Amino acid sequence: MSNKLTMIYWKNEKFWLGKLKEYPEIMTQGESLEELEENLRDAYHEMILEDVPSQYQSKLIAV
């Protein structure tokens, strides 16, 4: 089964930039629209489908 998500994207001077509307914390770039889409898929699988151990830690950082 395939999930469908909404890609929001735009082009700056050099790269295509994009993120997933349903997961705005997932953002990446690509030299082409095809590469951007592939990078978003990879980032989604890394962030969403990756197992997080039950004994994880968190820390606030300044940005």
C-alpha positions as CSV (number, residue, x, y, z in Angstrom):
1,M,0.0,0.0,0.0
2,S,1.3,3.5,-0.9
3,N,0.7,6.6,1.2
4,K,0.0,9.8,-0.6
5,L,1.4,13.1,0.9
6,T,1.4,16.6,-0.4
7,M,4.7,18.0,-1.5
8,I,5.1,21.8,-1.2
9,Y,8.0,23.1,-3.4
10,W,9.6,26.1,-4.9
11,K,12.9,27.0,-6.7
12,N,15.5,29.3,-5.4
13,E,18.6,30.5,-7.4
14,K,20.2,27.0,-7.5
15,F,18.0,24.3,-6.0
16,W,14.4,23.0,-5.7
17,L,13.3,23.2,-2.1
18,G,10.4,21.4,-0.6
19,K,8.7,19.9,2.4
20,L,5.7,17.7,3.1
21,K,2.5,19.5,4.1
22,E,1.5,16.8,6.4
23,Y,4.9,16.7,8.1
24,P,6.4,20.3,7.8
25,E,9.4,19.3,9.8
26,I,10.6,17.2,6.9
27,M,12.3,19.5,4.4
28,T,15.0,18.9,1.8
29,Q,16.3,20.1,-1.5
30,G,17.3,18.7,-4.9
31,E,18.9,19.9,-8.2
32,S,15.8,18.8,-10.1
33,L,12.2,18.3,-9.2
34,E,12.7,14.5,-9.5
35,E,15.7,14.6,-7.1
36,L,13.7,16.7,-4.7
37,E,10.8,14.2,-4.7
38,E,13.2,11.3,-4.2
39,N,14.9,13.1,-1.3
40,L,11.6,13.9,0.3
41,R,10.6,10.2,0.1
42,D,14.0,9.2,1.7
43,A,13.6,11.8,4.4
44,Y,10.1,10.6,5.2
45,H,11.2,7.0,5.5
46,E,14.1,8.0,7.7
47,M,12.1,10.2,10.0
48,I,8.7,8.4,10.1
49,L,9.4,4.8,9.6
50,E,12.7,4.5,11.5
51,D,12.3,2.8,14.9
52,V,13.0,5.1,17.9
53,P,14.1,3.1,21.0
54,S,11.8,3.4,24.0
55,Q,14.7,4.8,26.1
56,Y,15.4,7.9,24.0
57,Q,16.6,11.3,25.3
58,S,15.8,14.9,24.3
59,K,17.5,18.2,24.8
60,L,16.5,21.8,23.9
61,I,19.0,23.6,21.8
62,A,19.4,27.2,20.7
63,V,19.0,27.9,17.0
